[in-house]
Amino acid sequence: MLFLTAKVVQLMGIATTGFGLYVGLTREQAMVEELRLLLAGSAIFLAGWFLQKRGESV
């Protein structure tokens, strides 16, 4: 179950990063917002990655 949860969290991170790219391409003067979404998506993805690694070691 932890593996599936980790994959869902990783998917949410990828979606957040993709939304950041969309924001950067469609809005003018949105560099700061785009970078915040990139960092948030990366952090969410890494959290899922760590959960996945934790599930493999058990």
Number of C-alpha atoms within 10 A of each C-alpha: 6 14 16 13 14 22 16 14 21 24 16 17 24 18 16 20 24 16 16 22 17 12 17 18 12 9 11 8 9 13 15 10 15 21 16 13 22 20 16 17 24 18 15 20 24 16 16 24 17 13 19 19 14 13 15 10 6 5
